[in-house]
Amino acid sequence: MRFHPFPDDLVTAQRSWTAAYEELAQPGTTRTTTLRRRLLRLSTQVYFHPYWAHPRPAAERAELRDLVRADRAREVRAA
């Protein structure tokens, strides 16, 4: 993983959100209620994280999502 300006717990929450979202998007998923609740909890953790307490450009939220997606894609290719 490369250097990033985001706190580790924020990146971890975004990673978990992405994984839950991808699992929910799979056809035939049976744990939809559990996954939706998890997404709501993780969305709250990411959106209201203290890192965002100071004004930051909206592009930083997109940068966080892009960082996690790129890391996830590298992990999938390596597996």
Residue frames as a rotation matrix with the C-alpha (Angstrom) as fourth column:
MET 1
0.579 0.816 0.000 0.00
0.816 -0.579 0.000 0.00
0.000 0.000 -1.000 0.00
ARG 2
-0.226 -0.663 0.713 1.23
0.639 -0.654 -0.405 3.48
0.735 0.364 0.572 -0.81
PHE 3
-0.840 -0.117 -0.529 1.46
0.492 -0.575 -0.654 6.53
-0.227 -0.810 0.541 1.44
HIS 4
-0.102 0.830 0.548 -1.75
0.609 -0.384 0.695 8.47
0.787 0.404 -0.466 1.92
PRO 5
-0.739 -0.228 0.634 -2.72
-0.211 -0.815 -0.539 11.47
0.640 -0.533 0.554 4.04
PHE 6
0.246 0.960 0.134 -5.72
-0.544 0.022 0.839 9.74
0.803 -0.279 0.527 5.61
PRO 7
-0.201 -0.254 0.946 -5.82
-0.960 0.243 -0.139 8.27
-0.195 -0.936 -0.293 9.14
ASP 8
-0.923 -0.266 -0.277 -5.55
-0.326 0.924 0.199 4.49
0.203 0.274 -0.940 9.21
ASP 9
-0.682 0.712 0.166 -8.90
0.290 0.472 -0.832 4.00
-0.671 -0.520 -0.529 10.94
LEU 10
0.094 0.694 -0.714 -10.63
-0.577 -0.546 -0.607 6.05
-0.811 0.469 0.349 8.24
VAL 11
-0.380 -0.315 -0.870 -9.02
-0.908 0.305 0.286 3.98
0.175 0.899 -0.402 5.49
THR 12
-0.998 0.016 0.063 -9.97
-0.002 0.959 -0.284 0.77
-0.065 -0.283 -0.957 7.32
ALA 13
-0.295 0.954 -0.061 -13.60
0.040 -0.052 -0.998 1.90
-0.955 -0.297 -0.023 7.62
GLN 14
0.141 0.321 -0.937 -13.70
-0.880 -0.394 -0.267 2.81
-0.454 0.861 0.227 3.91
ARG 15
-0.743 -0.459 -0.487 -12.16
-0.626 0.734 0.262 -0.58
0.237 0.500 -0.833 3.02
SER 16
-0.854 0.474 0.216 -14.78
0.233 0.718 -0.656 -2.37
-0.466 -0.510 -0.723 5.10
TRP 17
0.000 0.873 -0.487 -17.53
-0.358 -0.455 -0.816 -0.28
-0.934 0.174 0.313 3.47
THR 18
-0.148 -0.137 -0.979 -16.28
-0.988 -0.028 0.153 -1.19
-0.049 0.990 -0.132 -0.01
ALA 19
-0.956 -0.243 -0.165 -16.09
-0.248 0.969 0.012 -4.89
0.157 0.052 -0.986 0.86
ALA 20
-0.572 0.811 0.121 -19.62
0.229 0.299 -0.927 -4.90
-0.788 -0.503 -0.356 2.31
TYR 21
0.101 0.600 -0.793 -20.97
-0.667 -0.551 -0.502 -3.02
-0.739 0.580 0.344 -0.71
GLU 22
-0.461 -0.351 -0.815 -19.34
-0.864 0.389 0.320 -5.46
0.205 0.852 -0.482 -3.13
GLU 23
-0.988 0.125 0.086 -20.72
0.090 0.937 -0.337 -8.42
-0.122 -0.325 -0.938 -1.17
LEU 24
-0.260 0.950 -0.170 -24.21
0.007 -0.175 -0.985 -6.90
-0.966 -0.257 0.039 -1.16
ALA 25
0.023 0.222 -0.975 -23.99
-0.890 -0.440 -0.122 -6.38
-0.456 0.870 0.188 -4.93
GLN 26
-0.915 -0.391 -0.095 -23.34
-0.394 0.821 0.413 -10.08
-0.084 0.415 -0.906 -5.57
PRO 27
-0.100 0.916 -0.389 -26.34
-0.755 0.185 0.630 -11.95
0.648 0.356 0.673 -6.99
GLY 28
0.312 0.353 -0.882 -27.96
0.137 0.902 0.409 -14.37
0.940 -0.249 0.233 -4.58
THR 29
-0.770 -0.581 0.264 -26.68
-0.142 -0.247 -0.959 -12.67
0.622 -0.776 0.108 -1.45
THR 30
0.016 0.815 -0.580 -28.70
0.564 0.472 0.678 -13.94
0.826 -0.338 -0.452 1.50
ARG 31
-0.165 -0.167 -0.972 -27.43
0.972 -0.195 -0.132 -11.64
-0.168 -0.966 0.194 4.26
THR 32
-0.176 0.058 0.983 -28.87
0.615 -0.773 0.156 -8.44
0.769 0.631 0.101 2.81
THR 33
0.825 0.534 0.184 -30.27
0.190 -0.569 0.800 -7.04
0.532 -0.626 -0.571 6.06
THR 34
0.635 -0.666 -0.392 -27.00
0.604 0.110 0.790 -7.62
-0.482 -0.738 0.472 7.90
LEU 35
-0.306 -0.804 0.510 -24.97
0.950 -0.223 0.218 -6.09
-0.061 0.551 0.832 5.08
ARG 36
0.154 0.435 0.887 -27.24
0.482 -0.817 0.317 -3.05
0.863 0.378 -0.335 4.78
ARG 37
0.972 0.178 -0.151 -26.96
0.209 -0.369 0.906 -2.41
0.106 -0.912 -0.396 8.51
ARG 38
0.258 -0.957 -0.136 -23.21
0.792 0.128 0.597 -2.76
-0.554 -0.261 0.791 8.27
LEU 39
-0.269 -0.312 0.911 -23.11
0.853 -0.516 0.075 -0.29
0.447 0.797 0.405 5.37
LEU 40
0.635 0.570 0.521 -25.11
0.246 -0.789 0.563 2.23
0.733 -0.230 -0.641 7.40
ARG 41
0.870 -0.356 -0.341 -22.79
0.343 -0.058 0.938 1.88
-0.353 -0.933 0.071 10.39
LEU 42
-0.068 -0.968 0.240 -19.67
0.891 0.049 0.451 2.16
-0.449 0.244 0.859 8.23
SER 43
0.058 0.167 0.984 -21.11
0.727 -0.683 0.073 5.10
0.685 0.711 -0.161 6.28
THR 44
0.941 0.316 0.123 -21.55
0.126 -0.663 0.737 6.92
0.314 -0.678 -0.664 9.58
GLN 45
0.551 -0.806 -0.215 -17.98
0.534 0.143 0.833 6.10
-0.641 -0.574 0.510 10.63
VAL 46
-0.281 -0.679 0.678 -16.57
0.958 -0.159 0.238 7.40
-0.054 0.717 0.695 7.36
TYR 47
0.177 0.443 0.879 -18.80
0.608 -0.751 0.257 10.46
0.774 0.489 -0.402 6.96
PHE 48
0.883 0.262 0.389 -18.52
-0.118 -0.679 0.725 11.72
0.454 -0.686 -0.569 10.54
HIS 49
0.388 -0.830 -0.400 -14.87
0.895 0.444 -0.051 10.81
0.220 -0.338 0.915 11.11
PRO 50
0.587 -0.182 -0.789 -12.94
0.407 -0.775 0.483 13.57
-0.699 -0.605 -0.381 12.95
TYR 51
-0.498 -0.804 0.324 -10.66
0.679 -0.129 0.723 13.92
-0.539 0.580 0.610 9.90
TRP 52
-0.325 0.458 0.827 -13.53
0.786 -0.356 0.506 15.68
0.526 0.814 -0.245 8.12
ALA 53
0.296 0.475 -0.829 -14.13
0.891 -0.449 0.061 18.11
-0.344 -0.757 -0.556 11.05
HIS 54
-0.264 -0.443 -0.857 -12.02
0.023 -0.891 0.453 20.77
-0.964 0.099 0.245 9.35
PRO 55
0.685 0.565 -0.460 -13.11
-0.408 -0.226 -0.885 22.09
-0.604 0.794 0.076 5.96
ARG 56
-0.472 -0.777 0.417 -11.65
-0.010 0.478 0.879 19.91
-0.882 0.410 -0.233 3.24
PRO 57
-0.503 0.278 -0.818 -12.25
-0.858 -0.276 0.433 19.82
-0.106 0.920 0.377 -0.49
ALA 58
0.529 0.791 0.308 -14.94
-0.693 0.612 -0.381 17.37
-0.490 -0.012 0.872 -1.58
ALA 59
0.498 -0.408 -0.765 -12.32
-0.629 0.438 -0.643 15.82
0.597 0.801 -0.038 -3.84
GLU 60
-0.540 -0.736 0.408 -10.63
-0.817 0.342 -0.464 14.33
0.202 -0.584 -0.786 -0.77
ARG 61
0.071 0.641 0.765 -13.62
-0.618 0.630 -0.470 12.05
-0.783 -0.439 0.441 -0.16
ALA 62
0.909 0.225 -0.351 -13.36
-0.416 0.439 -0.796 10.86
-0.025 0.870 0.492 -3.75
GLU 63
0.057 -0.972 -0.226 -9.60
-0.784 0.097 -0.613 10.42
0.618 0.212 -0.757 -3.32
LEU 64
-0.414 -0.136 0.900 -10.23
-0.806 0.515 -0.293 8.18
-0.423 -0.847 -0.322 -0.29
ARG 65
0.584 0.702 0.408 -12.66
-0.374 0.679 -0.631 6.00
-0.720 0.216 0.659 -2.27
ASP 66
0.789 -0.335 -0.516 -10.26
-0.499 0.140 -0.855 5.84
0.359 0.932 -0.057 -5.22
LEU 67
-0.246 -0.921 0.302 -7.36
-0.933 0.142 -0.330 4.88
0.261 -0.363 -0.894 -2.95
VAL 68
-0.201 0.247 0.948 -9.32
-0.592 0.740 -0.319 1.99
-0.780 -0.626 -0.003 -1.44
ARG 69
0.835 0.551 0.004 -10.61
-0.307 0.472 -0.826 0.80
-0.457 0.689 0.563 -4.83
ALA 70
0.477 -0.737 -0.478 -7.09
-0.702 0.007 -0.712 0.83
0.528 0.676 -0.515 -6.30
ASP 71
-0.478 -0.637 0.605 -5.70
-0.874 0.412 -0.257 -1.11
-0.086 -0.652 -0.754 -3.32
ARG 72
0.173 0.648 0.742 -8.56
-0.444 0.724 -0.529 -3.61
-0.879 -0.238 0.413 -3.60
ALA 73
0.900 0.141 -0.413 -7.93
-0.436 0.246 -0.866 -4.08
-0.021 0.959 0.283 -7.33
ARG 74
-0.024 -0.982 -0.185 -4.23
-0.861 0.115 -0.495 -4.73
0.507 0.148 -0.849 -6.66
GLU 75
-0.424 -0.082 0.902 -5.14
-0.734 0.614 -0.289 -7.32
-0.530 -0.785 -0.321 -4.00
VAL 76
0.605 0.731 0.316 -7.51
-0.351 0.601 -0.719 -9.11
-0.715 0.324 0.620 -6.37
ARG 77
0.726 -0.391 -0.565 -4.91
-0.577 0.100 -0.810 -9.21
0.373 0.915 -0.153 -9.16
ALA 78
-0.301 -0.925 0.234 -2.26
-0.902 0.196 -0.385 -10.53
0.310 -0.327 -0.893 -6.77
ALA 79
-0.092 0.343 0.935 -4.52
-0.701 0.644 -0.305 -13.33
-0.707 -0.684 0.181 -5.53
